Amino acid sequence: MFRKKDLTEKYGVYQGKQYSLINDLAAWLTLLSQGKAVYIAEPLSYFRLHLNQNNNKMGLKVFSEWLEIILASREDGFLDSDNLFKTALHSYHRRIKGYPQFGDDIERIKKTLKLLD
């Protein structure tokens, strides 16, 4: 939970970019970049999959938002260790591997990982 007044940008905007598929994550990163948060390990909600959700309507290409937010959050101080950052990049790479429409993302991941070595 958060206070609406603490959200300094429009819901779903992170570092000036509007996210459509992962707008909730963008909002949380915006809030977390301003201060502290409390983590509660006990599940308080769940993620329901259904045919009419955004990722089914928007198409696969919008999935690239994951790479954008991984890179942007690193710039903002999240994923601050190289290991965390590499883990996030490898995880996204595994999810898009084998889909030709993500060739640009795969190349960006490879270049980014090469800079870390």
KOLFIVO-763662 format. One line per field, with one value per residue: residue number from 1; residue in three letters; chain; x, z, y of N, C-alpha, C in turn. Coordinates in Angstrom, 3 decimals. Atoms other than C-alpha are relative to their C-alpha. Layout:
seq: (NUM | ...)
type: (ALA | ...)
mol: (A | ...)
n.u: (X | ...)
n.w: (Z | ...)
n.v: (Y | ...)
ca.u: (X | ...)
ca.w: (Z | ...)
ca.v: (Y | ...)
c.u: (X | ...)
c.w: (Z | ...)
c.v: (Y | ...)
This chain:
seq: (1 | 2 | 3 | 4 | 5 | 6 | 7 | 8 | 9 | 10 | 11 | 12 | 13 | 14 | 15 | 16 | 17 | 18 | 19 | 20 | 21 | 22 | 23 | 24 | 25 | 26 | 27 | 28 | 29 | 30 | 31 | 32 | 33 | 34 | 35 | 36 | 37 | 38 | 39 | 40 | 41 | 42 | 43 | 44 | 45 | 46 | 47 | 48 | 49 | 50 | 51 | 52 | 53 | 54 | 55 | 56 | 57 | 58 | 59 | 60 | 61 | 62 | 63 | 64 | 65 | 66 | 67 | 68 | 69 | 70 | 71 | 72 | 73 | 74 | 75 | 76 | 77 | 78 | 79 | 80 | 81 | 82 | 83 | 84 | 85 | 86 | 87 | 88 | 89 | 90 | 91 | 92 | 93 | 94 | 95 | 96 | 97 | 98 | 99 | 100 | 101 | 102 | 103 | 104 | 105 | 106 | 107 | 108 | 109 | 110 | 111 | 112 | 113 | 114 | 115 | 116 | 117)
type: (MET | PHE | ARG | LYS | LYS | ASP | LEU | THR | GLU | LYS | TYR | GLY | VAL | TYR | GLN | GLY | LYS | GLN | TYR | SER | LEU | ILE | ASN | ASP | LEU | ALA | ALA | TRP | LEU | THR | LEU | LEU | SER | GLN | GLY | LYS | ALA | VAL | TYR | ILE | ALA | GLU | PRO | LEU | SER | TYR | PHE | ARG | LEU | HIS | LEU | ASN | GLN | ASN | ASN | ASN | LYS | MET | GLY | LEU | LYS | VAL | PHE | SER | GLU | TRP | LEU | GLU | ILE | ILE | LEU | ALA | SER | ARG | GLU | ASP | GLY | PHE | LEU | ASP | SER | ASP | ASN | LEU | PHE | LYS | THR | ALA | LEU | HIS | SER | TYR | HIS | ARG | ARG | ILE | LYS | GLY | TYR | PRO | GLN | PHE | GLY | ASP | ASP | ILE | GLU | ARG | ILE | LYS | LYS | THR | LEU | LYS | LEU | LEU | ASP)
mol: (A | A | A | A | A | A | A | A | A | A | A | A | A | A | A | A | A | A | A | A | A | A | A | A | A | A | A | A | A | A | A | A | A | A | A | A | A | A | A | A | A | A | A | A | A | A | A | A | A | A | A | A | A | A | A | A | A | A | A | A | A | A | A | A | A | A | A | A | A | A | A | A | A | A | A | A | A | A | A | A | A | A | A | A | A | A | A | A | A | A | A | A | A | A | A | A | A | A | A | A | A | A | A | A | A | A | A | A | A | A | A | A | A | A | A | A | A)
n.u: (0.837 | -0.711 | 0.848 | 0.014 | -0.785 | -1.419 | -0.311 | -0.347 | 0.259 | 1.214 | -0.115 | -0.602 | -1.156 | -1.256 | -1.054 | 0.541 | 0.542 | 1.264 | 0.032 | 1.377 | 0.143 | -0.459 | 0.188 | -0.047 | -1.417 | -0.523 | 0.475 | -0.717 | -1.387 | 0.053 | 0.185 | -1.182 | -1.142 | 0.162 | -0.134 | -0.012 | 1.197 | 0.037 | 0.314 | 0.755 | -0.205 | 1.272 | 0.790 | 1.205 | 0.822 | -0.509 | 0.043 | 0.941 | -0.155 | 1.256 | -0.141 | 0.159 | -0.974 | -0.769 | -1.047 | 0.627 | 0.547 | -1.003 | -0.968 | -1.282 | -1.040 | 0.041 | -0.755 | -1.313 | -0.013 | -0.786 | -1.401 | -0.081 | 0.082 | -1.214 | -1.081 | 0.304 | -0.096 | -1.440 | -0.456 | 0.591 | -0.576 | 0.501 | -0.876 | -1.284 | -1.151 | -0.098 | 0.650 | 1.449 | 0.272 | -0.190 | 1.088 | 1.201 | -0.184 | 0.057 | 1.370 | 0.783 | -0.503 | 0.590 | 1.422 | 0.228 | -0.820 | 0.765 | 1.001 | -0.748 | 0.348 | -0.784 | -1.407 | -0.625 | -0.178 | -1.082 | -1.262 | -0.239 | -0.415 | -1.378 | -0.896 | -0.024 | -0.769 | -1.402 | -0.545 | -0.177 | -1.119)
n.w: (0.000 | -0.002 | 0.116 | 1.371 | 0.068 | 0.075 | 1.386 | 0.567 | 1.432 | 0.377 | -0.282 | 1.084 | 0.562 | -0.742 | 0.650 | 1.145 | 1.030 | -0.347 | 0.233 | 0.149 | -0.451 | -1.386 | -0.597 | -1.458 | -0.369 | 0.214 | -1.116 | -1.221 | 0.075 | -0.231 | -1.436 | -0.727 | 0.231 | -0.866 | -1.428 | -0.518 | 0.105 | -0.885 | 0.738 | -0.768 | 0.706 | 0.107 | 1.162 | -0.328 | 1.204 | 0.972 | 1.394 | 0.713 | 1.452 | 0.740 | 1.424 | 0.329 | -0.630 | 0.919 | 0.793 | 1.101 | 0.949 | 0.522 | 0.851 | -0.616 | 0.090 | -1.189 | -1.009 | -0.085 | -1.134 | -1.082 | 0.164 | -0.253 | -1.433 | -0.626 | 0.255 | -0.676 | -1.449 | -0.318 | -0.019 | -1.163 | -1.225 | -0.266 | 0.632 | -0.097 | 0.142 | 1.339 | -0.006 | 0.110 | 1.325 | 0.953 | -0.213 | 0.623 | 1.456 | 0.429 | -0.169 | 1.124 | 1.209 | 0.054 | 0.329 | 1.381 | 0.883 | 0.968 | 0.637 | 0.895 | -0.160 | -1.094 | 0.391 | -0.482 | -1.449 | -0.252 | 0.296 | -1.086 | -1.179 | 0.229 | -0.107 | -1.404 | -0.755 | 0.403 | -0.718 | -1.416 | -0.150)
n.v: (-1.170 | -1.267 | -1.188 | -0.500 | -1.239 | 0.356 | 0.352 | -1.305 | 0.023 | 0.712 | 1.430 | 0.775 | -0.711 | 0.152 | -0.771 | -0.722 | 0.888 | 0.649 | 1.442 | 0.450 | 1.383 | 0.132 | -1.320 | 0.104 | 0.052 | -1.353 | -0.828 | 0.399 | -0.482 | -1.445 | -0.195 | 0.489 | -0.885 | -1.165 | 0.284 | 1.363 | 0.827 | 1.156 | 1.220 | 0.990 | 1.266 | 0.724 | -0.446 | -0.755 | 0.018 | 0.961 | -0.416 | 0.859 | 0.028 | 0.123 | -0.275 | -1.416 | -0.874 | -0.846 | 0.637 | 0.734 | -0.967 | -0.928 | 0.672 | 0.346 | -1.028 | -0.844 | 0.741 | -0.645 | -0.912 | 0.605 | -0.383 | -1.439 | -0.300 | 0.549 | -0.955 | -1.266 | 0.158 | 0.055 | -1.393 | -0.654 | 0.551 | 1.340 | 1.009 | -0.689 | 0.894 | 0.587 | 1.317 | -0.207 | -0.536 | 1.101 | 0.957 | -0.565 | 0.048 | 1.407 | 0.460 | -0.526 | 0.658 | 1.338 | -0.113 | -0.435 | 0.831 | 0.774 | -0.858 | -0.888 | -1.409 | -0.555 | -0.037 | -1.242 | 0.124 | 0.967 | -0.695 | -0.966 | 0.772 | 0.454 | -1.165 | -0.431 | 0.986 | -0.120 | -1.160 | 0.364 | 0.962)
ca.u: (0.000 | 1.075 | -0.302 | -1.298 | 0.378 | 3.729 | 3.519 | 5.347 | 4.738 | 1.700 | 0.968 | 3.146 | 5.833 | 9.391 | 12.266 | 10.024 | 8.928 | 5.346 | 5.133 | 2.006 | 2.617 | 4.462 | 3.030 | 2.668 | 6.387 | 7.214 | 5.091 | 6.748 | 10.236 | 9.274 | 8.065 | 11.074 | 13.512 | 12.155 | 12.502 | 12.134 | 9.669 | 8.639 | 8.620 | 6.013 | 6.898 | 3.360 | 1.327 | -1.393 | -2.680 | -2.172 | -1.660 | -4.544 | -4.005 | -6.886 | -7.435 | -8.247 | -5.186 | -2.855 | -0.035 | -2.473 | -3.874 | -0.702 | 1.385 | 4.816 | 6.828 | 5.657 | 7.420 | 10.623 | 9.556 | 11.204 | 14.630 | 13.969 | 13.042 | 15.989 | 18.399 | 16.639 | 16.472 | 20.216 | 20.811 | 18.628 | 20.634 | 18.556 | 20.265 | 23.398 | 25.618 | 26.882 | 25.604 | 22.031 | 22.138 | 23.524 | 20.904 | 18.102 | 19.541 | 20.023 | 16.517 | 14.970 | 17.192 | 15.930 | 12.323 | 12.792 | 15.265 | 13.935 | 11.611 | 13.008 | 11.148 | 13.422 | 16.681 | 17.383 | 16.864 | 19.190 | 21.897 | 21.476 | 21.780 | 24.944 | 26.531 | 25.593 | 26.984 | 30.196 | 30.672 | 30.399 | 33.131)
ca.w: (0.000 | -0.576 | -0.391 | -3.789 | -2.979 | -2.725 | -6.376 | -7.951 | -11.539 | -13.361 | -12.420 | -14.524 | -15.294 | -14.236 | -15.081 | -17.497 | -19.490 | -19.439 | -19.088 | -20.224 | -19.444 | -16.150 | -15.021 | -11.447 | -11.282 | -12.714 | -10.012 | -7.241 | -8.473 | -8.568 | -4.973 | -3.802 | -5.361 | -2.956 | 0.316 | 2.383 | 2.137 | 4.323 | 2.894 | 4.176 | 3.249 | 3.770 | 0.529 | 0.788 | -2.766 | -5.822 | -9.542 | -11.550 | -15.173 | -17.591 | -21.334 | -21.209 | -19.351 | -20.878 | -21.957 | -24.089 | -25.755 | -26.314 | -28.080 | -27.371 | -28.434 | -25.415 | -23.360 | -24.096 | -21.292 | -18.949 | -20.417 | -20.343 | -16.672 | -15.744 | -17.357 | -15.946 | -12.434 | -12.502 | -13.309 | -10.336 | -7.857 | -7.884 | -8.940 | -7.653 | -7.500 | -10.754 | -9.721 | -9.216 | -12.475 | -14.402 | -12.847 | -13.990 | -17.520 | -17.781 | -16.472 | -19.096 | -21.786 | -20.907 | -21.243 | -24.744 | -26.160 | -29.335 | -30.245 | -33.328 | -32.548 | -29.517 | -31.469 | -30.566 | -26.878 | -27.014 | -28.637 | -25.965 | -23.251 | -24.816 | -25.100 | -21.543 | -20.145 | -22.122 | -20.521 | -17.075 | -17.761)
ca.v: (0.000 | 3.565 | 7.056 | 8.407 | 11.740 | 9.894 | 8.908 | 11.848 | 10.774 | 9.433 | 5.815 | 3.502 | 6.084 | 5.334 | 7.664 | 9.539 | 6.479 | 5.214 | 1.442 | -0.341 | -4.018 | -3.632 | -0.306 | -1.567 | -2.370 | 1.056 | 2.704 | 0.676 | 1.551 | 5.228 | 4.997 | 2.962 | 5.426 | 8.055 | 6.205 | 3.102 | 0.271 | -2.626 | -6.137 | -8.574 | -12.158 | -13.448 | -13.417 | -10.786 | -11.152 | -13.294 | -12.883 | -14.235 | -15.272 | -14.760 | -14.364 | -10.646 | -9.386 | -6.813 | -9.110 | -11.127 | -8.001 | -5.996 | -8.597 | -9.963 | -6.912 | -4.918 | -7.612 | -5.651 | -3.333 | -5.816 | -5.091 | -1.352 | -1.412 | -3.662 | -1.195 | 1.886 | 0.480 | -0.240 | 3.438 | 4.388 | 2.296 | -0.882 | -4.124 | -2.421 | -5.481 | -6.911 | -10.346 | -9.107 | -7.178 | -10.165 | -12.448 | -10.117 | -9.905 | -13.676 | -14.307 | -12.034 | -13.576 | -17.059 | -15.866 | -14.394 | -16.910 | -18.504 | -15.605 | -13.810 | -10.570 | -10.118 | -10.115 | -6.468 | -7.186 | -10.184 | -8.060 | -5.345 | -7.984 | -9.409 | -5.931 | -5.037 | -8.282 | -7.816 | -4.387 | -6.010 | -8.583)
c.u: (0.887 | -1.009 | 0.133 | 0.872 | 1.509 | 0.430 | 0.222 | -0.200 | -1.315 | 0.221 | 0.547 | 1.167 | 1.193 | 1.095 | -0.495 | -0.599 | -1.273 | 0.070 | -1.455 | -0.202 | 0.339 | -0.111 | 0.012 | 1.444 | 0.641 | -0.405 | 0.744 | 1.445 | 0.074 | -0.133 | 1.249 | 1.216 | -0.055 | 0.198 | -0.072 | -1.339 | 0.117 | -0.417 | -0.715 | 0.055 | -1.296 | -0.781 | -1.296 | -0.945 | 0.584 | -0.148 | -0.863 | 0.260 | -1.368 | 0.208 | -0.041 | 1.033 | 0.892 | 1.001 | -0.572 | -0.509 | 1.078 | 1.008 | 1.340 | 1.002 | 0.032 | 0.744 | 1.398 | 0.074 | 0.815 | 1.471 | 0.173 | 0.008 | 1.183 | 1.142 | -0.218 | 0.152 | 1.453 | 0.555 | -0.475 | 0.489 | -0.560 | 0.883 | 1.438 | 1.215 | -0.008 | -0.699 | -1.518 | -0.387 | 0.121 | -1.126 | -1.280 | 0.097 | -0.106 | -1.418 | -0.881 | 0.424 | -0.602 | -1.462 | -0.246 | 0.773 | -0.901 | -1.116 | 0.727 | -0.303 | 0.770 | 1.501 | 0.721 | 0.254 | 1.161 | 1.360 | 0.343 | 0.464 | 1.458 | 1.005 | 0.139 | 0.821 | 1.479 | 0.674 | 0.276 | 1.183 | 1.336)
c.w: (0.000 | -0.066 | -1.417 | -0.134 | -0.089 | -1.406 | -0.762 | -1.512 | -0.242 | 0.254 | -1.229 | -0.673 | 0.914 | -0.818 | -1.305 | -1.102 | 0.512 | -0.375 | -0.077 | 0.526 | 1.478 | 0.718 | 1.530 | 0.492 | -0.153 | 1.153 | 1.292 | -0.015 | 0.210 | 1.493 | 0.784 | -0.193 | 0.895 | 1.480 | 0.314 | -0.211 | 1.010 | -0.846 | 0.936 | -0.786 | -0.214 | -1.223 | 0.439 | -1.193 | -0.936 | -1.397 | -0.753 | -1.496 | -0.644 | -1.437 | -0.352 | 0.643 | -1.044 | -0.861 | -1.123 | -1.082 | -0.705 | -0.940 | 0.678 | 0.021 | 1.229 | 1.168 | 0.183 | 1.125 | 1.157 | -0.110 | 0.302 | 1.493 | 0.768 | -0.150 | 0.747 | 1.510 | 0.451 | 0.098 | 1.257 | 1.314 | 0.423 | -0.770 | 0.028 | -0.065 | -1.403 | -0.065 | -0.132 | -1.403 | -1.064 | 0.120 | -0.674 | -1.520 | -0.521 | 0.102 | -1.155 | -1.308 | -0.166 | -0.438 | -1.478 | -1.017 | -0.931 | -0.681 | -0.873 | 0.199 | 1.141 | -0.300 | 0.492 | 1.495 | 0.327 | -0.268 | 1.093 | 1.260 | -0.158 | 0.159 | 1.446 | 0.843 | -0.327 | 0.710 | 1.469 | 0.220 | -0.023)
c.v: (1.240 | 1.131 | 0.547 | 1.256 | -0.279 | -0.399 | 1.308 | 0.080 | -0.737 | -1.500 | -0.725 | 0.677 | -0.227 | 0.648 | 0.632 | -0.849 | -0.665 | -1.479 | -0.444 | -1.416 | -0.150 | 1.350 | -0.047 | -0.026 | 1.379 | 0.919 | -0.351 | 0.479 | 1.512 | 0.285 | -0.402 | 0.896 | 1.237 | -0.305 | -1.471 | -0.695 | -1.133 | -1.192 | -0.961 | -1.309 | -0.780 | 0.499 | 0.685 | 0.089 | -1.057 | 0.577 | -0.985 | 0.116 | -0.169 | 0.469 | 1.477 | 0.919 | 0.666 | -0.746 | -0.855 | 0.946 | 0.816 | -0.652 | -0.172 | 1.147 | 0.901 | -0.667 | 0.590 | 1.023 | -0.564 | 0.394 | 1.486 | 0.306 | -0.584 | 1.000 | 1.314 | -0.124 | -0.109 | 1.422 | 0.726 | -0.600 | -1.346 | -0.978 | 0.508 | -0.917 | -0.596 | -1.351 | 0.117 | 0.457 | -1.096 | -1.031 | 0.488 | -0.078 | -1.434 | -0.559 | 0.476 | -0.679 | -1.391 | 0.050 | 0.333 | -0.825 | -0.820 | 0.783 | 1.030 | 1.489 | 0.677 | 0.038 | 1.245 | -0.055 | -0.933 | 0.643 | 1.014 | -0.709 | -0.433 | 1.144 | 0.452 | -0.964 | 0.082 | 1.179 | -0.311 | -0.929 | 0.666)
